[in-house]
Amino acid sequence: MKARDRRISAGPLAWFGLVSLGLYGCGGDTPAGGTPEPKAADGPASQLFTDVTASSGVRFSHGSGAAGNWILTEIMGGGGALFDMDGDGDLDLLLLQGGAEPGSSTTAQAGEGHALFRNDGQGTFTDVSEGAGFESLTGYAMGAAAGDVDGDGDVDLYISQQGADALFLNEGGGRFADATSGWNAGVKGWSTSAAFGDLDADGDLDLYVARYIELDPKITCNDAAGRRTYCPPGSGAPVHDVLLMNEGGSFRDASAEAGLVEVPAPGLGVVLEDLTGDGRLDVYVANDGQANQLWVPDGEGGWRDEGSTRGIALNQNGFAEASMGVVVEDLDQDGLSDLFMTHLQEETHTLYRARGAGAFSDRTGQAGLGVMTRPNTGFGVTAFDVELDGDLDLAIANGRVRIGPAPEGCKLEGAWAQLAEANSLLIADGARFTDEKERALALTGPLLVDRCVFQGDLDGDGDVDLVVSGNESAARVLRNDASRAGDWITLDPRLDGASATGLGVQVRVTTPDFQLTRTTRASDGYQSSRDPRAHFGVPGAKGGVEVELRWPDGLRERFAGLATGSVHQLLRGSGEALR
């Protein structure tokens, strides 16, 4: 029997089994077209966020292209990027539409296309989509990676798609040129998350593209009750990821020599970080239902998967999980980068803490994350210091993939009512996390099918704000109102005064009371890019801080006496050289 002819059914433990109704019901006003209209959250004065979408100028409604055929892409999109489009120091916003179902002749989009918004520096956005250049995109858009790939000082964009990916070079003035062909960047198939980084330490940005499965829209799936539902990742053969090395004006596909072609896997999230401690960037891939991978360079152009030997391929019970989003940050303030990733409902999300020497342990239960995260299906995730108290908290975009009965009173329609969930905010308290949904109702209150959460200081007041996007819903802008008195500092490493923020730079901040470590990166979470600069809450550091940088090629330098309450551009070579 050919794969395209078979129908798939499964029991209650399958990826697409029946759902529990969860803690929340499903509600919210639904205007014509089925797009939920989030309301400003009601709550006490201690609310950490305020929904300022209405005043922000961001008007965007995602369309999945759903036409009743239950195609898996419909519930997997909703990505984009927060990035400094015009080099003025503030964060602009790209939000990506879905597209038509494979084989369909209609666009079936809720909005008018991909949307680009320019920030005025105070969190007010202007729609500059017209003429931006993204009209050439013809695939089903998934997400975006941001970075200065051609080294001209402005930030370019790589768009991952179901179809052929695309590379857009920033021409200035809010215009982008499709350079896919000339750069050999048109990765085909179903790409999900992508990340730029200097993987060979030669000074330019290479690109890692995670890919998912071979999609066959003719395959249909049913749940245990015989009802039509979305297929699991096992309904299509996994495909290998793609490694594109920057040759100065074009990419060279190094997937075969790196060994990726031999190990196909359904990748959804990817982060670049030196997890082994050898001074070189590694690649960690979150795979859906298969062992996660840690690709470590062997120094001769090849890469080894060391996920299993370092304890981050499977959970503590030896099982692969439905990994979607992933962040890599020092979550316990010991100077070592930990991994946190989101999973399917009833699996829990997973925290792998670094133990030193490149080894990790699953510490999900010890961090209080087991019972807390079991009810939700998480996708996008970002780690940031909500209250400027020095530690990193976690915002998670949730939304089911399993179809089940709509909760009583739900005002959403069709399958979207059966997939809706509340988002999560997990606040760090030492080595543990607590669920603070009641203090973050602007984030956790709306019941939608969210997929991505983007972080960055949108209004220039020193704390980190959020943009949340998802399937068949309006994107929301959430202003951080947690602390107006906290001390903070943002570090922006650059090769020179004309370059963009350097990616993959380890930044360590030291005060009389503590030491904090971050890495500059644009890509993490799920199919999204965020502010690449290193932002720190530094409570009590009134006398300034000391900063140490380690660049991707190993150069280390120190900057002393940097004032808090400011963004500092740190030019390579201008600090005190360290051995």
C-alpha positions as CSV (number, residue, x, y, z in Angstrom):
1,M,0.0,0.0,0.0
2,K,1.4,3.4,-1.0
3,A,1.9,6.0,1.8
4,R,-0.4,8.4,0.0
5,D,-3.3,5.9,0.1
6,R,-3.2,4.9,3.7
7,R,-5.3,6.3,6.5
8,I,-3.9,6.6,10.0
9,S,-5.7,5.9,13.2
10,A,-4.4,5.7,16.7
11,G,-5.2,5.2,20.4
12,P,-5.2,7.7,23.2
13,L,-1.4,7.9,23.6
14,A,-0.9,9.1,20.0
15,W,0.3,12.6,19.1
16,F,-3.2,13.4,17.9
17,G,-5.2,11.7,20.6
18,L,-8.1,13.2,22.5
19,V,-7.4,16.2,24.6
20,S,-8.2,17.1,28.2
21,L,-10.1,20.3,28.5
22,G,-7.3,21.8,30.6
23,L,-7.5,24.4,33.4
24,Y,-9.2,27.1,31.3
25,G,-12.3,27.2,29.2
26,C,-12.3,28.8,25.8
27,G,-13.7,32.3,25.4
28,G,-13.2,35.7,23.9
29,D,-15.1,37.7,21.3
30,T,-14.8,36.5,17.8
31,P,-15.5,39.1,15.0
32,A,-16.4,38.1,11.4
33,G,-13.7,35.9,9.9
34,G,-13.2,33.9,13.1
35,T,-10.2,36.0,14.4
36,P,-10.3,36.4,18.2
37,E,-10.1,40.0,19.4
38,P,-8.0,40.0,22.6
39,K,-9.2,42.3,25.3
40,A,-7.0,44.2,27.8
41,A,-6.6,42.0,30.8
42,D,-8.4,42.9,34.0
43,G,-6.5,42.4,37.2
44,P,-4.7,44.0,40.1
45,A,-2.2,46.8,39.8
46,S,0.6,44.2,40.2
47,Q,0.0,42.9,36.7
48,L,3.3,42.3,35.0
49,F,2.1,43.1,31.4
50,T,-0.3,45.4,29.7
51,D,-1.8,44.6,26.3
52,V,-1.0,47.7,24.2
53,T,-1.8,46.2,20.8
54,A,-4.5,48.8,20.1
55,S,-2.2,51.8,20.7
56,S,1.0,50.2,19.3
57,G,-0.1,50.4,15.7
58,V,0.5,46.7,15.1
59,R,-2.5,45.4,13.1
60,F,-1.9,41.8,11.9
61,S,-4.2,38.8,11.7
62,H,-2.6,35.4,10.8
63,G,-4.4,33.2,8.3
64,S,-3.6,29.5,8.3
65,G,-5.1,28.7,4.9
66,A,-7.3,26.0,6.5
67,A,-10.0,24.8,4.0
68,G,-11.3,21.8,5.9
69,N,-8.7,19.3,4.7
70,W,-6.7,19.0,8.0
71,I,-3.2,19.7,6.5
72,L,-0.5,19.7,9.2
73,T,1.0,23.0,8.1
74,E,-2.1,24.8,9.2
75,I,-1.3,24.5,12.9
76,M,2.5,25.0,12.7
77,G,3.0,28.5,11.4
78,G,2.8,32.0,12.9
79,G,6.5,33.0,12.9
80,G,8.4,36.2,12.3
81,A,11.2,38.5,13.6
82,L,11.9,41.4,16.0
83,F,15.0,43.0,14.5
84,D,16.6,46.4,13.9
85,M,15.7,46.9,10.3
86,D,17.1,50.4,9.8
87,G,20.0,50.6,12.3
88,D,18.4,53.2,14.5
89,G,18.7,51.2,17.7
90,D,15.1,50.1,18.1
91,L,13.3,46.9,17.2
92,D,11.1,46.6,14.1
93,L,8.7,43.7,13.5
94,L,8.1,41.2,10.7
95,L,5.0,39.0,11.0
96,L,4.5,36.2,8.5
97,Q,1.3,35.0,7.0
98,G,0.5,31.3,6.4
99,G,-0.6,30.5,2.9
100,A,-2.9,28.2,0.9
101,E,-3.2,24.5,1.6
102,P,-0.9,22.5,-0.7
103,G,-2.6,21.9,-4.0
104,S,-5.2,24.7,-3.4
105,S,-5.7,27.5,-5.9
106,T,-6.7,30.1,-3.3
107,T,-4.6,32.1,-0.8
108,A,-7.1,31.5,2.1
109,Q,-5.3,34.1,4.2
110,A,-7.0,36.2,6.9
111,G,-4.8,39.2,6.3
112,E,-3.4,40.8,3.2
113,G,0.0,39.2,3.3
114,H,3.3,39.4,5.3
115,A,3.5,42.5,7.4
116,L,6.5,44.7,8.2
117,F,6.2,47.4,11.0
118,R,8.8,50.2,11.7
119,N,9.2,51.2,15.4
120,D,9.5,54.9,16.3
121,G,11.7,53.9,19.3
122,Q,8.9,54.4,21.8
123,G,6.9,51.3,21.0
124,T,4.6,52.8,18.3
125,F,4.7,51.0,15.0
126,T,3.9,52.1,11.4
127,D,3.0,49.5,8.8
128,V,5.6,49.7,6.0
129,S,4.7,46.4,4.3
130,E,3.9,47.9,0.9
131,G,7.0,47.7,-1.3
132,A,9.1,46.0,1.3
133,G,9.8,43.2,-1.2
134,F,8.3,40.1,0.4
135,E,5.7,39.8,-2.3
136,S,7.9,37.2,-4.0
137,L,7.3,34.7,-1.3
138,T,5.2,31.9,-2.7
139,G,5.6,29.1,-0.2
140,Y,3.8,28.5,3.1
141,A,5.8,30.8,5.5
142,M,6.9,29.3,8.8
143,G,9.5,31.5,10.5
144,A,12.4,33.9,10.1
145,A,16.1,34.1,11.0
146,A,17.8,37.5,11.2
147,G,21.4,38.4,10.7
148,D,23.9,40.5,8.6
149,V,24.7,37.7,6.2
150,D,26.5,39.9,3.6
151,G,28.5,42.0,6.2
152,D,27.3,45.4,5.0
153,G,26.1,46.5,8.4
154,D,22.4,45.9,8.2
155,V,20.2,43.0,9.2
156,D,19.0,40.5,6.5
157,L,16.3,37.9,6.7
158,Y,16.0,34.2,5.9
159,I,12.4,33.0,5.6
160,S,11.7,29.3,6.3
161,Q,8.8,27.8,4.4
162,Q,7.0,24.7,3.4
163,G,8.1,25.0,-0.2
164,A,11.3,26.8,-1.0
165,D,13.0,29.0,1.6
166,A,14.1,32.6,0.7
167,L,16.9,35.0,1.6
168,F,16.2,38.7,1.6
169,L,19.0,41.2,1.7
170,N,18.4,44.5,3.4
171,E,18.7,47.4,1.0
172,G,17.9,50.1,3.5
173,G,14.8,52.3,3.5
174,G,12.6,49.4,4.6
175,R,13.2,47.5,1.3
176,F,14.5,43.9,0.9
177,A,15.8,42.2,-2.2
178,D,15.2,38.5,-2.9
179,A,18.7,37.1,-3.2
180,T,17.8,33.5,-2.8
181,S,19.1,32.3,-6.2
182,G,22.4,34.2,-6.1
183,W,23.2,33.0,-2.6
184,N,22.1,29.4,-3.2
185,A,19.7,29.7,-0.3
186,G,16.5,28.1,-1.7
187,V,16.3,25.1,0.7
188,K,13.4,23.0,-0.5
189,G,10.9,20.9,1.5
190,W,9.5,21.9,4.8
191,S,11.9,24.1,6.8
192,T,10.9,25.2,10.3
193,S,13.4,27.1,12.5
194,A,16.7,28.5,11.2
195,A,19.6,30.2,12.9
196,F,22.6,32.4,11.8
197,G,26.0,32.0,13.5
198,D,29.7,32.0,12.7
199,L,30.1,28.2,12.8
200,D,33.6,28.2,11.4
201,A,34.9,31.3,13.2
202,D,35.9,33.0,9.9
203,G,34.1,36.3,10.7
204,D,30.9,35.8,8.6
205,L,27.5,34.3,9.4
206,D,26.7,30.7,8.4
207,L,23.2,29.3,8.5
208,Y,21.6,26.2,10.0
209,V,18.2,25.2,8.8
210,A,16.0,22.7,10.7
211,R,13.6,20.7,8.5
212,Y,10.6,18.7,9.5
213,I,9.0,15.9,7.4
214,E,7.9,15.1,3.9
215,L,4.4,16.4,3.7
216,D,1.8,14.5,1.7
217,P,-1.5,16.3,1.9
218,K,-3.3,13.2,0.6
219,I,-2.6,11.3,3.8
220,T,-5.5,11.5,6.3
221,C,-5.6,10.8,10.0
222,N,-8.3,10.0,12.5
223,D,-8.4,10.0,16.3
224,A,-9.4,7.0,18.5
225,A,-13.1,7.9,18.0
226,G,-12.7,7.8,14.2
227,R,-12.9,11.6,13.8
228,R,-10.8,13.5,11.3
229,T,-7.8,15.2,12.9
230,Y,-4.3,16.5,12.2
231,C,-1.7,13.9,11.4
232,P,1.3,13.3,13.7
233,P,4.9,13.9,12.5
234,G,5.1,10.1,11.9
235,S,2.7,10.5,9.0
236,G,5.6,11.6,6.8
237,A,9.2,10.6,6.5
238,P,11.6,12.9,8.4
239,V,14.1,14.9,6.4
240,H,17.7,15.9,7.1
241,D,18.6,19.4,8.2
242,V,20.7,21.7,6.0
243,L,24.0,23.4,6.8
244,L,24.8,26.4,4.6
245,M,28.4,27.8,5.0
246,N,29.0,31.4,4.0
247,E,31.6,31.7,1.3
248,G,31.4,35.5,1.0
249,G,28.6,36.2,-1.4
250,S,26.9,32.8,-1.5
251,F,26.3,29.7,0.6
252,R,27.8,26.3,0.1
253,D,25.6,23.4,1.1
254,A,27.8,21.5,3.6
255,S,25.1,19.2,4.8
256,A,26.7,16.0,3.3
257,E,30.2,16.6,4.5
258,A,28.9,17.6,7.9
259,G,27.0,14.2,8.2
260,L,23.5,15.6,8.3
261,V,22.3,13.8,5.3
262,E,22.7,10.5,7.0
263,V,20.5,11.3,10.0
264,P,17.1,12.7,9.0
265,A,14.9,13.9,11.9
266,P,11.8,16.0,12.3
267,G,13.4,19.3,13.5
268,L,11.3,22.1,15.0
269,G,13.7,24.2,17.1
270,V,17.3,25.1,16.8
271,V,19.8,27.1,18.9
272,L,23.5,27.8,18.5
273,E,25.7,27.8,21.6
274,D,29.1,26.5,22.8
275,L,27.6,23.7,25.0
276,T,30.8,21.6,25.1
277,G,33.1,24.3,26.4
278,D,35.6,24.1,23.5
279,G,35.1,27.7,22.4
280,R,33.3,26.8,19.2
281,L,29.6,27.1,18.5
282,D,27.6,23.9,18.6
283,V,24.1,23.3,17.1
284,Y,21.3,21.9,19.2
285,V,18.2,20.7,17.4
286,A,14.9,19.9,19.1
287,N,13.3,17.1,17.2
288,D,9.6,16.2,17.3
289,G,9.2,12.7,18.8
290,Q,12.8,11.6,18.1
291,A,16.1,12.0,19.9
292,N,17.3,15.6,20.0
293,Q,20.7,16.3,18.4
294,L,23.8,18.2,19.5
295,W,26.1,18.8,16.5
296,V,29.7,19.4,17.6
297,P,32.3,20.4,15.0
298,D,35.2,17.9,14.7
299,G,37.6,20.5,13.4
300,E,37.9,19.0,10.0
301,G,34.6,20.2,8.4
302,G,32.5,17.4,9.8
303,W,30.2,17.3,12.8
304,R,29.4,14.7,15.5
305,D,26.1,14.2,17.2
306,E,26.9,14.1,20.9
307,G,23.4,14.6,22.2
308,S,23.2,11.1,23.7
309,T,26.7,11.1,25.3
310,R,26.1,14.6,26.9
311,G,22.6,13.7,28.3
312,I,20.4,16.0,26.2
313,A,19.0,13.6,23.5
314,L,16.3,11.9,25.7
315,N,14.6,12.8,28.9
316,Q,15.6,11.2,32.3
317,N,13.3,8.2,31.6
318,G,15.1,7.5,28.3
319,F,12.2,8.7,26.1
320,A,12.2,11.1,23.1
321,E,9.6,13.9,23.5
322,A,7.7,16.0,21.1
323,S,10.2,18.8,21.2
324,M,9.0,22.1,19.7
325,G,10.6,25.3,21.1
326,V,14.0,25.5,22.8
327,V,16.1,28.2,24.6
328,V,19.6,27.9,25.8
329,E,20.6,30.2,28.7
330,D,22.2,30.2,32.1
331,L,19.0,29.6,34.0
332,D,20.7,29.0,37.4
333,Q,23.4,31.6,37.4
334,D,26.3,29.3,37.6
335,G,28.0,30.5,34.4
336,L,27.0,27.5,32.3
337,S,24.3,27.4,29.6
338,D,21.2,25.2,30.3
339,L,18.6,24.0,27.9
340,F,14.8,24.3,28.3
341,M,12.4,23.0,25.7
342,T,8.6,22.8,25.2
343,H,6.7,19.6,24.6
344,L,3.3,18.1,24.1
345,Q,0.6,18.0,26.6
346,E,1.1,15.3,29.3
347,E,4.9,15.1,28.5
348,T,5.9,18.1,30.6
349,H,8.4,20.6,29.4
350,T,12.1,19.7,30.0
351,L,15.0,21.4,31.7
352,Y,18.5,20.1,31.2
353,R,20.9,21.7,33.6
354,A,24.6,21.9,32.7
355,R,26.9,20.0,35.1
356,G,30.2,21.2,33.7
357,A,32.6,19.6,31.2
358,G,29.7,19.7,28.6
359,A,27.5,17.2,30.5
360,F,23.8,17.8,31.4
361,S,21.1,16.3,33.6
362,D,17.4,16.4,33.3
363,R,16.3,18.5,36.3
364,T,12.7,19.1,35.3
365,G,11.2,17.8,38.5
366,Q,13.7,19.4,40.8
367,A,12.9,22.8,39.2
368,G,9.2,22.4,39.9
369,L,8.4,22.1,36.2
370,G,6.9,18.6,36.1
371,V,3.3,18.9,37.3
372,M,3.2,22.6,36.4
373,T,3.8,22.1,32.6
374,R,2.0,18.8,32.0
375,P,-1.4,20.3,31.0
376,N,0.0,22.4,28.1
377,T,1.3,22.0,24.6
378,G,4.1,24.5,24.3
379,F,5.7,25.9,21.1
380,G,7.4,29.2,21.3
381,V,9.5,30.0,24.4
382,T,11.8,32.9,25.4
383,A,13.9,33.4,28.5
384,F,14.2,37.0,29.8
385,D,14.4,38.9,33.1
386,V,10.8,40.0,33.7
387,E,11.3,41.9,37.0
388,L,14.9,42.9,36.5
389,D,15.9,40.9,39.6
390,G,18.9,39.2,37.9
391,D,17.5,35.8,36.9
392,L,15.8,34.6,33.8
393,D,12.1,33.8,33.6
394,L,10.2,31.9,30.8
395,A,7.3,33.0,28.6
396,I,5.7,30.2,26.7
397,A,3.2,30.3,23.8
398,N,0.8,27.4,24.1
399,G,-1.7,25.8,21.7
400,R,-2.8,22.3,21.2
401,V,-2.3,20.0,18.3
402,R,-4.8,17.4,19.4
403,I,-8.4,17.8,18.4
404,G,-11.1,17.2,21.1
405,P,-14.4,18.6,22.3
406,A,-14.7,22.3,22.5
407,P,-15.1,23.6,26.1
408,E,-18.6,24.7,27.0
409,G,-19.2,28.3,26.2
410,C,-16.3,28.6,23.8
411,K,-16.9,31.4,21.2
412,L,-14.2,30.3,18.8
413,E,-15.3,28.3,15.8
414,G,-14.4,24.8,14.5
415,A,-11.1,23.2,15.2
416,W,-9.6,26.4,16.6
417,A,-11.9,26.2,19.6
418,Q,-10.7,22.6,20.1
419,L,-7.0,23.7,20.0
420,A,-7.1,26.8,22.2
421,E,-5.0,27.1,25.3
422,A,-3.7,29.8,27.7
423,N,0.0,30.8,27.6
424,S,2.4,30.4,30.5
425,L,4.7,32.7,32.5
426,L,7.2,30.8,34.7
427,I,9.0,33.0,37.1
428,A,12.4,31.9,38.4
429,D,12.9,31.7,42.2
430,G,16.4,30.4,42.8
431,A,16.7,26.9,41.3
432,R,12.9,26.5,40.9
433,F,10.1,28.1,38.8
434,T,6.6,29.2,39.8
435,D,3.6,29.6,37.6
436,E,2.6,33.3,37.6
437,K,-0.4,33.2,35.3
438,E,-2.5,35.3,37.6
439,R,0.0,38.1,37.5
440,A,0.4,38.0,33.7
441,L,-3.2,37.9,32.4
442,A,-2.3,39.9,29.3
443,L,-0.1,36.9,28.3
444,T,-1.9,34.0,30.0
445,G,-5.5,35.2,29.8
446,P,-6.4,35.0,26.0
447,L,-7.3,31.5,24.9
448,L,-5.8,31.2,21.4
449,V,-3.6,28.8,19.4
450,D,-0.4,30.7,19.9
451,R,2.9,29.6,18.4
452,C,5.6,32.3,18.8
453,V,6.7,34.7,21.5
454,F,9.3,37.4,20.6
455,Q,11.2,39.4,23.2
456,G,12.8,42.8,23.1
457,D,12.6,46.3,24.7
458,L,10.1,47.8,22.3
459,D,9.7,51.2,24.0
460,G,13.2,51.9,25.1
461,D,12.5,52.0,28.9
462,G,15.0,49.3,29.8
463,D,12.8,46.3,30.5
464,V,11.8,43.5,28.0
465,D,8.4,43.5,26.3
466,L,6.8,40.7,24.3
467,V,5.0,40.2,21.0
468,V,2.9,37.0,20.7
469,S,1.7,35.5,17.5
470,G,-0.2,32.3,16.5
471,N,-2.5,30.6,14.1
472,E,-5.7,32.3,13.0
473,S,-5.4,35.1,15.5
474,A,-4.3,38.7,15.9
475,A,-0.7,39.3,17.0
476,R,-0.5,41.0,20.4
477,V,2.0,43.5,21.8
478,L,2.5,43.3,25.6
479,R,4.3,46.1,27.5
480,N,6.3,45.1,30.5
481,D,5.0,46.9,33.6
482,A,6.7,44.7,36.1
483,S,9.3,47.2,37.4
484,R,10.1,50.8,36.7
485,A,12.8,51.1,39.3
486,G,15.0,48.1,38.5
487,D,18.5,48.5,37.3
488,W,19.4,47.1,33.9
489,I,22.1,47.1,31.2
490,T,22.0,46.1,27.6
491,L,25.3,45.1,25.8
492,D,25.6,45.3,22.0
493,P,28.9,43.8,20.8
494,R,29.9,44.9,17.3
495,L,32.9,44.3,15.0
496,D,33.0,48.0,14.3
497,G,30.8,51.1,14.5
498,A,29.1,50.3,11.2
499,S,28.3,46.6,11.7
500,A,25.2,44.9,13.1
501,T,25.1,43.2,16.5
502,G,27.6,40.4,16.6
503,L,26.0,36.9,17.1
504,G,27.4,34.2,19.2
505,V,29.3,36.5,21.6
506,Q,29.4,35.3,25.2
507,V,28.7,38.3,27.5
508,R,29.5,38.1,31.2
509,V,28.5,40.8,33.6
510,T,30.1,41.1,37.1
511,T,28.8,43.2,40.0
512,P,29.9,43.2,43.6
513,D,27.0,40.8,44.4
514,F,26.7,38.4,41.4
515,Q,27.9,37.2,38.0
516,L,25.6,36.7,35.0
517,T,26.2,35.2,31.6
518,R,24.3,35.5,28.3
519,T,25.1,34.9,24.6
520,T,24.1,37.3,21.9
521,R,21.7,35.4,19.6
522,A,18.7,36.2,17.4
523,S,17.2,32.8,16.9
524,D,15.7,30.7,19.7
525,G,12.3,29.5,20.7
526,Y,10.3,28.4,17.7
527,Q,10.5,29.7,14.2
528,S,11.3,33.3,15.3
529,S,14.0,35.9,15.8
530,R,14.3,38.3,18.7
531,D,16.5,41.1,20.0
532,P,20.0,39.7,19.7
533,R,21.6,42.0,22.3
534,A,22.4,40.8,25.8
535,H,20.0,42.3,28.3
536,F,20.6,42.0,32.1
537,G,18.7,43.0,35.2
538,V,21.4,44.1,37.6
539,P,19.7,44.9,40.9
540,G,21.7,47.2,43.2
541,A,24.6,47.8,40.7
542,K,24.6,51.5,41.0
543,G,28.3,51.9,40.7
544,G,28.5,50.3,37.3
545,V,29.4,46.8,36.1
546,E,32.4,44.9,34.6
547,V,31.8,43.1,31.3
548,E,33.8,40.4,29.7
549,L,33.2,39.4,26.1
550,R,34.3,36.1,24.4
551,W,34.0,36.3,20.6
552,P,33.3,33.3,18.4
553,D,37.0,33.1,17.4
554,G,38.1,33.0,21.0
555,L,39.1,36.6,21.5
556,R,38.4,37.8,25.1
557,E,38.3,41.3,26.3
558,R,37.1,43.3,29.3
559,F,35.2,46.5,29.7
560,A,35.1,48.0,33.2
561,G,32.8,50.6,34.9
562,L,29.9,50.5,32.4
563,A,26.9,52.5,33.7
564,T,23.6,50.8,34.3
565,G,20.4,52.1,32.7
566,S,22.0,52.3,29.3
567,V,22.6,50.4,26.0
568,H,26.3,50.1,25.4
569,Q,27.8,49.3,22.0
570,L,31.1,47.4,22.6
571,L,33.4,47.5,19.6
572,R,35.7,44.6,19.1
573,G,39.3,45.4,20.1
574,S,38.3,48.5,22.1
575,G,38.4,46.6,25.5
576,E,41.2,45.3,27.6
577,A,42.5,42.1,25.9
578,L,42.4,39.0,28.1
579,R,44.4,35.8,27.8
